[in-house]
Amino acid sequence: MNSLPSDLPSRVREAIEDLREVGKGLGIREAYLTGSFARGDWLNQSDIDLIVVSDKFEGKEIGERFKMIKKALKTNVSIDLLAYTCSEFEEAKNRSVILQDMLEYAIKII
């Protein structure tokens, strides 16, 4: 795993801090920054790509999971979210080539 780039925009750093602050309350086991911010090739208008793994996602639809995370972010940022339960994440890591590629350059934030 990589570390956070030193020149990461403040809006991204704030979103990561927001997520870390509410992590335990949301049952977050793991969270990763992916996409252009993890690769270091972002543009000013790039959205924030996140993978979040939480026990509290169990039995919740994708839309509900997204709302839980979006509500936790104090900053109004555009996010692209993959939200998994622990078991879904383990299964997806073994089956999804796309997820495997994303995790190759992902930055673990929780």
Phi and psi in radians as a Rosetta constraint file:
Dihedral C 1 N 2 CA 2 C 2 CIRCULARHARMONIC -1.602 0.35
Dihedral N 2 CA 2 C 2 N 3 CIRCULARHARMONIC 2.954 0.35
Dihedral C 2 N 3 CA 3 C 3 CIRCULARHARMONIC -1.829 0.35
Dihedral N 3 CA 3 C 3 N 4 CIRCULARHARMONIC 2.869 0.35
Dihedral C 3 N 4 CA 4 C 4 CIRCULARHARMONIC -1.112 0.35
Dihedral N 4 CA 4 C 4 N 5 CIRCULARHARMONIC 2.320 0.35
Dihedral C 4 N 5 CA 5 C 5 CIRCULARHARMONIC -1.091 0.35
Dihedral N 5 CA 5 C 5 N 6 CIRCULARHARMONIC 2.468 0.35
Dihedral C 5 N 6 CA 6 C 6 CIRCULARHARMONIC -1.168 0.35
Dihedral N 6 CA 6 C 6 N 7 CIRCULARHARMONIC -0.447 0.35
Dihedral C 6 N 7 CA 7 C 7 CIRCULARHARMONIC -1.702 0.35
Dihedral N 7 CA 7 C 7 N 8 CIRCULARHARMONIC 0.373 0.35
Dihedral C 7 N 8 CA 8 C 8 CIRCULARHARMONIC -1.060 0.35
Dihedral N 8 CA 8 C 8 N 9 CIRCULARHARMONIC 2.322 0.35
Dihedral C 8 N 9 CA 9 C 9 CIRCULARHARMONIC -1.019 0.35
Dihedral N 9 CA 9 C 9 N 10 CIRCULARHARMONIC 2.617 0.35
Dihedral C 9 N 10 CA 10 C 10 CIRCULARHARMONIC -1.051 0.35
Dihedral N 10 CA 10 C 10 N 11 CIRCULARHARMONIC -0.616 0.35
Dihedral C 10 N 11 CA 11 C 11 CIRCULARHARMONIC -1.088 0.35
Dihedral N 11 CA 11 C 11 N 12 CIRCULARHARMONIC -0.580 0.35
Dihedral C 11 N 12 CA 12 C 12 CIRCULARHARMONIC -1.311 0.35
Dihedral N 12 CA 12 C 12 N 13 CIRCULARHARMONIC -0.764 0.35
Dihedral C 12 N 13 CA 13 C 13 CIRCULARHARMONIC -1.053 0.35
Dihedral N 13 CA 13 C 13 N 14 CIRCULARHARMONIC -0.720 0.35
Dihedral C 13 N 14 CA 14 C 14 CIRCULARHARMONIC -1.131 0.35
Dihedral N 14 CA 14 C 14 N 15 CIRCULARHARMONIC -0.731 0.35
Dihedral C 14 N 15 CA 15 C 15 CIRCULARHARMONIC -1.106 0.35
Dihedral N 15 CA 15 C 15 N 16 CIRCULARHARMONIC -0.711 0.35
Dihedral C 15 N 16 CA 16 C 16 CIRCULARHARMONIC -1.118 0.35
Dihedral N 16 CA 16 C 16 N 17 CIRCULARHARMONIC -0.766 0.35
Dihedral C 16 N 17 CA 17 C 17 CIRCULARHARMONIC -1.101 0.35
Dihedral N 17 CA 17 C 17 N 18 CIRCULARHARMONIC -0.735 0.35
Dihedral C 17 N 18 CA 18 C 18 CIRCULARHARMONIC -1.001 0.35
Dihedral N 18 CA 18 C 18 N 19 CIRCULARHARMONIC -0.814 0.35
Dihedral C 18 N 19 CA 19 C 19 CIRCULARHARMONIC -1.119 0.35
Dihedral N 19 CA 19 C 19 N 20 CIRCULARHARMONIC -0.719 0.35
Dihedral C 19 N 20 CA 20 C 20 CIRCULARHARMONIC -1.117 0.35
Dihedral N 20 CA 20 C 20 N 21 CIRCULARHARMONIC -0.684 0.35
Dihedral C 20 N 21 CA 21 C 21 CIRCULARHARMONIC -1.110 0.35
Dihedral N 21 CA 21 C 21 N 22 CIRCULARHARMONIC -0.670 0.35
Dihedral C 21 N 22 CA 22 C 22 CIRCULARHARMONIC -1.736 0.35
Dihedral N 22 CA 22 C 22 N 23 CIRCULARHARMONIC 0.045 0.35
Dihedral C 22 N 23 CA 23 C 23 CIRCULARHARMONIC -0.898 0.35
Dihedral N 23 CA 23 C 23 N 24 CIRCULARHARMONIC -0.882 0.35
Dihedral C 23 N 24 CA 24 C 24 CIRCULARHARMONIC -1.158 0.35
Dihedral N 24 CA 24 C 24 N 25 CIRCULARHARMONIC -0.722 0.35
Dihedral C 24 N 25 CA 25 C 25 CIRCULARHARMONIC -1.106 0.35
Dihedral N 25 CA 25 C 25 N 26 CIRCULARHARMONIC -0.511 0.35
Dihedral C 25 N 26 CA 26 C 26 CIRCULARHARMONIC -1.641 0.35
Dihedral N 26 CA 26 C 26 N 27 CIRCULARHARMONIC 0.095 0.35
Dihedral C 26 N 27 CA 27 C 27 CIRCULARHARMONIC 1.169 0.35
Dihedral N 27 CA 27 C 27 N 28 CIRCULARHARMONIC 0.458 0.35
Dihedral C 27 N 28 CA 28 C 28 CIRCULARHARMONIC -1.273 0.35
Dihedral N 28 CA 28 C 28 N 29 CIRCULARHARMONIC 2.138 0.35
Dihedral C 28 N 29 CA 29 C 29 CIRCULARHARMONIC -1.603 0.35
Dihedral N 29 CA 29 C 29 N 30 CIRCULARHARMONIC -0.662 0.35
Dihedral C 29 N 30 CA 30 C 30 CIRCULARHARMONIC -2.588 0.35
Dihedral N 30 CA 30 C 30 N 31 CIRCULARHARMONIC 2.608 0.35
Dihedral C 30 N 31 CA 31 C 31 CIRCULARHARMONIC -2.610 0.35
Dihedral N 31 CA 31 C 31 N 32 CIRCULARHARMONIC 2.477 0.35
Dihedral C 31 N 32 CA 32 C 32 CIRCULARHARMONIC -2.320 0.35
Dihedral N 32 CA 32 C 32 N 33 CIRCULARHARMONIC 2.459 0.35
Dihedral C 32 N 33 CA 33 C 33 CIRCULARHARMONIC -1.601 0.35
Dihedral N 33 CA 33 C 33 N 34 CIRCULARHARMONIC 2.227 0.35
Dihedral C 33 N 34 CA 34 C 34 CIRCULARHARMONIC -2.253 0.35
Dihedral N 34 CA 34 C 34 N 35 CIRCULARHARMONIC -2.919 0.35
Dihedral C 34 N 35 CA 35 C 35 CIRCULARHARMONIC 1.244 0.35
Dihedral N 35 CA 35 C 35 N 36 CIRCULARHARMONIC -2.697 0.35
Dihedral C 35 N 36 CA 36 C 36 CIRCULARHARMONIC -1.090 0.35
Dihedral N 36 CA 36 C 36 N 37 CIRCULARHARMONIC -0.581 0.35
Dihedral C 36 N 37 CA 37 C 37 CIRCULARHARMONIC -1.224 0.35
Dihedral N 37 CA 37 C 37 N 38 CIRCULARHARMONIC -0.568 0.35
Dihedral C 37 N 38 CA 38 C 38 CIRCULARHARMONIC -1.320 0.35
Dihedral N 38 CA 38 C 38 N 39 CIRCULARHARMONIC -0.617 0.35
Dihedral C 38 N 39 CA 39 C 39 CIRCULARHARMONIC -1.373 0.35
Dihedral N 39 CA 39 C 39 N 40 CIRCULARHARMONIC -0.406 0.35
Dihedral C 39 N 40 CA 40 C 40 CIRCULARHARMONIC 1.564 0.35
Dihedral N 40 CA 40 C 40 N 41 CIRCULARHARMONIC 0.271 0.35
Dihedral C 40 N 41 CA 41 C 41 CIRCULARHARMONIC -2.069 0.35
Dihedral N 41 CA 41 C 41 N 42 CIRCULARHARMONIC 0.614 0.35
Dihedral C 41 N 42 CA 42 C 42 CIRCULARHARMONIC -1.301 0.35
Dihedral N 42 CA 42 C 42 N 43 CIRCULARHARMONIC 2.802 0.35
Dihedral C 42 N 43 CA 43 C 43 CIRCULARHARMONIC -1.982 0.35
Dihedral N 43 CA 43 C 43 N 44 CIRCULARHARMONIC 2.906 0.35
Dihedral C 43 N 44 CA 44 C 44 CIRCULARHARMONIC -0.984 0.35
Dihedral N 44 CA 44 C 44 N 45 CIRCULARHARMONIC -0.613 0.35
Dihedral C 44 N 45 CA 45 C 45 CIRCULARHARMONIC -1.618 0.35
Dihedral N 45 CA 45 C 45 N 46 CIRCULARHARMONIC 0.098 0.35
Dihedral C 45 N 46 CA 46 C 46 CIRCULARHARMONIC -1.058 0.35
Dihedral N 46 CA 46 C 46 N 47 CIRCULARHARMONIC 2.450 0.35
Dihedral C 46 N 47 CA 47 C 47 CIRCULARHARMONIC -1.452 0.35
Dihedral N 47 CA 47 C 47 N 48 CIRCULARHARMONIC 2.961 0.35
Dihedral C 47 N 48 CA 48 C 48 CIRCULARHARMONIC -1.721 0.35
Dihedral N 48 CA 48 C 48 N 49 CIRCULARHARMONIC 2.051 0.35
Dihedral C 48 N 49 CA 49 C 49 CIRCULARHARMONIC -1.628 0.35
Dihedral N 49 CA 49 C 49 N 50 CIRCULARHARMONIC 2.164 0.35
Dihedral C 49 N 50 CA 50 C 50 CIRCULARHARMONIC -2.269 0.35
Dihedral N 50 CA 50 C 50 N 51 CIRCULARHARMONIC 2.545 0.35
Dihedral C 50 N 51 CA 51 C 51 CIRCULARHARMONIC -2.021 0.35
Dihedral N 51 CA 51 C 51 N 52 CIRCULARHARMONIC 2.189 0.35
Dihedral C 51 N 52 CA 52 C 52 CIRCULARHARMONIC -2.213 0.35
Dihedral N 52 CA 52 C 52 N 53 CIRCULARHARMONIC 2.294 0.35
Dihedral C 52 N 53 CA 53 C 53 CIRCULARHARMONIC -2.035 0.35
Dihedral N 53 CA 53 C 53 N 54 CIRCULARHARMONIC 2.107 0.35
Dihedral C 53 N 54 CA 54 C 54 CIRCULARHARMONIC -2.485 0.35
Dihedral N 54 CA 54 C 54 N 55 CIRCULARHARMONIC 2.457 0.35
Dihedral C 54 N 55 CA 55 C 55 CIRCULARHARMONIC -1.141 0.35
Dihedral N 55 CA 55 C 55 N 56 CIRCULARHARMONIC -0.515 0.35
Dihedral C 55 N 56 CA 56 C 56 CIRCULARHARMONIC -1.342 0.35
Dihedral N 56 CA 56 C 56 N 57 CIRCULARHARMONIC -0.049 0.35
Dihedral C 56 N 57 CA 57 C 57 CIRCULARHARMONIC -1.416 0.35
Dihedral N 57 CA 57 C 57 N 58 CIRCULARHARMONIC -0.213 0.35
Dihedral C 57 N 58 CA 58 C 58 CIRCULARHARMONIC -0.960 0.35
Dihedral N 58 CA 58 C 58 N 59 CIRCULARHARMONIC 2.219 0.35
Dihedral C 58 N 59 CA 59 C 59 CIRCULARHARMONIC 1.352 0.35
Dihedral N 59 CA 59 C 59 N 60 CIRCULARHARMONIC 0.051 0.35
Dihedral C 59 N 60 CA 60 C 60 CIRCULARHARMONIC -1.820 0.35
Dihedral N 60 CA 60 C 60 N 61 CIRCULARHARMONIC 2.485 0.35
Dihedral C 60 N 61 CA 61 C 61 CIRCULARHARMONIC -1.245 0.35
Dihedral N 61 CA 61 C 61 N 62 CIRCULARHARMONIC 2.844 0.35
Dihedral C 61 N 62 CA 62 C 62 CIRCULARHARMONIC -0.959 0.35
Dihedral N 62 CA 62 C 62 N 63 CIRCULARHARMONIC -0.781 0.35
Dihedral C 62 N 63 CA 63 C 63 CIRCULARHARMONIC -1.049 0.35
Dihedral N 63 CA 63 C 63 N 64 CIRCULARHARMONIC -0.704 0.35
Dihedral C 63 N 64 CA 64 C 64 CIRCULARHARMONIC -1.141 0.35
Dihedral N 64 CA 64 C 64 N 65 CIRCULARHARMONIC -0.704 0.35
Dihedral C 64 N 65 CA 65 C 65 CIRCULARHARMONIC -1.095 0.35
Dihedral N 65 CA 65 C 65 N 66 CIRCULARHARMONIC -0.773 0.35
Dihedral C 65 N 66 CA 66 C 66 CIRCULARHARMONIC -1.055 0.35
Dihedral N 66 CA 66 C 66 N 67 CIRCULARHARMONIC -0.792 0.35
Dihedral C 66 N 67 CA 67 C 67 CIRCULARHARMONIC -1.072 0.35
Dihedral N 67 CA 67 C 67 N 68 CIRCULARHARMONIC -0.676 0.35
Dihedral C 67 N 68 CA 68 C 68 CIRCULARHARMONIC -1.050 0.35
Dihedral N 68 CA 68 C 68 N 69 CIRCULARHARMONIC -0.782 0.35
Dihedral C 68 N 69 CA 69 C 69 CIRCULARHARMONIC -1.279 0.35
Dihedral N 69 CA 69 C 69 N 70 CIRCULARHARMONIC -0.793 0.35
Dihedral C 69 N 70 CA 70 C 70 CIRCULARHARMONIC -1.044 0.35
Dihedral N 70 CA 70 C 70 N 71 CIRCULARHARMONIC -0.701 0.35
Dihedral C 70 N 71 CA 71 C 71 CIRCULARHARMONIC -1.131 0.35
Dihedral N 71 CA 71 C 71 N 72 CIRCULARHARMONIC -0.558 0.35
Dihedral C 71 N 72 CA 72 C 72 CIRCULARHARMONIC -1.259 0.35
Dihedral N 72 CA 72 C 72 N 73 CIRCULARHARMONIC -0.397 0.35
Dihedral C 72 N 73 CA 73 C 73 CIRCULARHARMONIC -1.461 0.35
Dihedral N 73 CA 73 C 73 N 74 CIRCULARHARMONIC 2.060 0.35
Dihedral C 73 N 74 CA 74 C 74 CIRCULARHARMONIC -1.256 0.35
Dihedral N 74 CA 74 C 74 N 75 CIRCULARHARMONIC -0.542 0.35
Dihedral C 74 N 75 CA 75 C 75 CIRCULARHARMONIC -1.483 0.35
Dihedral N 75 CA 75 C 75 N 76 CIRCULARHARMONIC 2.507 0.35
Dihedral C 75 N 76 CA 76 C 76 CIRCULARHARMONIC -1.529 0.35
Dihedral N 76 CA 76 C 76 N 77 CIRCULARHARMONIC 1.601 0.35
Dihedral C 76 N 77 CA 77 C 77 CIRCULARHARMONIC -2.142 0.35
Dihedral N 77 CA 77 C 77 N 78 CIRCULARHARMONIC 2.707 0.35
Dihedral C 77 N 78 CA 78 C 78 CIRCULARHARMONIC -1.493 0.35
Dihedral N 78 CA 78 C 78 N 79 CIRCULARHARMONIC 2.147 0.35
Dihedral C 78 N 79 CA 79 C 79 CIRCULARHARMONIC -2.140 0.35
Dihedral N 79 CA 79 C 79 N 80 CIRCULARHARMONIC 2.651 0.35
Dihedral C 79 N 80 CA 80 C 80 CIRCULARHARMONIC -2.070 0.35
Dihedral N 80 CA 80 C 80 N 81 CIRCULARHARMONIC 2.088 0.35
Dihedral C 80 N 81 CA 81 C 81 CIRCULARHARMONIC -2.135 0.35
Dihedral N 81 CA 81 C 81 N 82 CIRCULARHARMONIC 2.326 0.35
Dihedral C 81 N 82 CA 82 C 82 CIRCULARHARMONIC -1.914 0.35
Dihedral N 82 CA 82 C 82 N 83 CIRCULARHARMONIC 2.058 0.35
Dihedral C 82 N 83 CA 83 C 83 CIRCULARHARMONIC -2.091 0.35
Dihedral N 83 CA 83 C 83 N 84 CIRCULARHARMONIC 2.084 0.35
Dihedral C 83 N 84 CA 84 C 84 CIRCULARHARMONIC -2.176 0.35
Dihedral N 84 CA 84 C 84 N 85 CIRCULARHARMONIC 2.647 0.35
Dihedral C 84 N 85 CA 85 C 85 CIRCULARHARMONIC -1.356 0.35
Dihedral N 85 CA 85 C 85 N 86 CIRCULARHARMONIC 2.955 0.35
Dihedral C 85 N 86 CA 86 C 86 CIRCULARHARMONIC -1.049 0.35
Dihedral N 86 CA 86 C 86 N 87 CIRCULARHARMONIC -0.781 0.35
Dihedral C 86 N 87 CA 87 C 87 CIRCULARHARMONIC -1.196 0.35
Dihedral N 87 CA 87 C 87 N 88 CIRCULARHARMONIC -0.670 0.35
Dihedral C 87 N 88 CA 88 C 88 CIRCULARHARMONIC -1.083 0.35
Dihedral N 88 CA 88 C 88 N 89 CIRCULARHARMONIC -0.706 0.35
Dihedral C 88 N 89 CA 89 C 89 CIRCULARHARMONIC -1.140 0.35
Dihedral N 89 CA 89 C 89 N 90 CIRCULARHARMONIC -0.785 0.35
Dihedral C 89 N 90 CA 90 C 90 CIRCULARHARMONIC -1.068 0.35
Dihedral N 90 CA 90 C 90 N 91 CIRCULARHARMONIC -0.747 0.35
Dihedral C 90 N 91 CA 91 C 91 CIRCULARHARMONIC -1.143 0.35
Dihedral N 91 CA 91 C 91 N 92 CIRCULARHARMONIC -0.771 0.35
Dihedral C 91 N 92 CA 92 C 92 CIRCULARHARMONIC -1.137 0.35
Dihedral N 92 CA 92 C 92 N 93 CIRCULARHARMONIC -0.641 0.35
Dihedral C 92 N 93 CA 93 C 93 CIRCULARHARMONIC -1.060 0.35
Dihedral N 93 CA 93 C 93 N 94 CIRCULARHARMONIC -0.551 0.35
Dihedral C 93 N 94 CA 94 C 94 CIRCULARHARMONIC -1.506 0.35
Dihedral N 94 CA 94 C 94 N 95 CIRCULARHARMONIC -0.387 0.35
Dihedral C 94 N 95 CA 95 C 95 CIRCULARHARMONIC -1.917 0.35
Dihedral N 95 CA 95 C 95 N 96 CIRCULARHARMONIC -0.436 0.35
Dihedral C 95 N 96 CA 96 C 96 CIRCULARHARMONIC -1.787 0.35
Dihedral N 96 CA 96 C 96 N 97 CIRCULARHARMONIC 1.948 0.35
Dihedral C 96 N 97 CA 97 C 97 CIRCULARHARMONIC -1.124 0.35
Dihedral N 97 CA 97 C 97 N 98 CIRCULARHARMONIC -0.626 0.35
Dihedral C 97 N 98 CA 98 C 98 CIRCULARHARMONIC -1.082 0.35
Dihedral N 98 CA 98 C 98 N 99 CIRCULARHARMONIC -0.809 0.35
Dihedral C 98 N 99 CA 99 C 99 CIRCULARHARMONIC -1.122 0.35
Dihedral N 99 CA 99 C 99 N 100 CIRCULARHARMONIC -0.708 0.35
Dihedral C 99 N 100 CA 100 C 100 CIRCULARHARMONIC -1.034 0.35
Dihedral N 100 CA 100 C 100 N 101 CIRCULARHARMONIC -0.743 0.35
Dihedral C 100 N 101 CA 101 C 101 CIRCULARHARMONIC -1.123 0.35
Dihedral N 101 CA 101 C 101 N 102 CIRCULARHARMONIC -0.730 0.35
Dihedral C 101 N 102 CA 102 C 102 CIRCULARHARMONIC -1.083 0.35
Dihedral N 102 CA 102 C 102 N 103 CIRCULARHARMONIC -0.725 0.35
Dihedral C 102 N 103 CA 103 C 103 CIRCULARHARMONIC -1.238 0.35
Dihedral N 103 CA 103 C 103 N 104 CIRCULARHARMONIC -0.346 0.35
Dihedral C 103 N 104 CA 104 C 104 CIRCULARHARMONIC -1.059 0.35
Dihedral N 104 CA 104 C 104 N 105 CIRCULARHARMONIC -0.654 0.35
Dihedral C 104 N 105 CA 105 C 105 CIRCULARHARMONIC -2.003 0.35
Dihedral N 105 CA 105 C 105 N 106 CIRCULARHARMONIC 0.154 0.35
Dihedral C 105 N 106 CA 106 C 106 CIRCULARHARMONIC -1.178 0.35
Dihedral N 106 CA 106 C 106 N 107 CIRCULARHARMONIC 2.697 0.35
Dihedral C 106 N 107 CA 107 C 107 CIRCULARHARMONIC -2.002 0.35
Dihedral N 107 CA 107 C 107 N 108 CIRCULARHARMONIC 2.065 0.35
Dihedral C 107 N 108 CA 108 C 108 CIRCULARHARMONIC -1.272 0.35
Dihedral N 108 CA 108 C 108 N 109 CIRCULARHARMONIC 2.159 0.35
Dihedral C 108 N 109 CA 109 C 109 CIRCULARHARMONIC -1.921 0.35
Dihedral N 109 CA 109 C 109 N 110 CIRCULARHARMONIC -0.303 0.35
